[in-house]
Amino acid sequence: TSGPASLPCTILHYPVTPEASLGAEFENLGHTSGPADAPVTMIAFSDYQCLQCAFLAASLRQIRLTHPNDVRIIYLHAPQKNNDKDDLSIQAAEAADLQGKFWEMHDLLFQKLSEWSQLNPMDFETWVSSQATGLGLDAAQFQSDFQGPLVASRLQQSIQFSSNQSFIPPLLFVNSTSPHIFSLAVCPHK
């Protein structure tokens, strides 16, 4: 078994100030994995069309699998305006979530980024629908949810949240109550 891919980023350490501290409000905006009382909480802001975010996602997946009771991961969508399929990829993840398969779709989107990133949006919809079936999702329900009002509301919430931020993903916070926040924001972005 090979280890997680290395992340070609510089990690900066920033002292936590009360203004920078992350609170429970992020749990309601994101998707969580791991117990609420885990000794380590990681909050990741990420974008499905970002290669550096895919590296981070691979590392976080490995952490989820090897430390399921020790680490809590909160994932938040951080769509970027210059990526043509950000909205669609978020819709796919959210539609999968409605069938209890957020993390499976999340992982698939990052693992197969090179497969779908060059598709036009219409072809992406066809591609992701076939992938949803492969994940064991009900195809008709996935399509309905993909275009439905609940997924549209979640997408708008992500877009609104992201538009109010001044960072480019990936961004990772580790134990927001600890003396340091680990930022991957200086990664070269496509």
Disulfide bonds with the S-S distance in Angstrom:
Cys9-Cys187 1.87
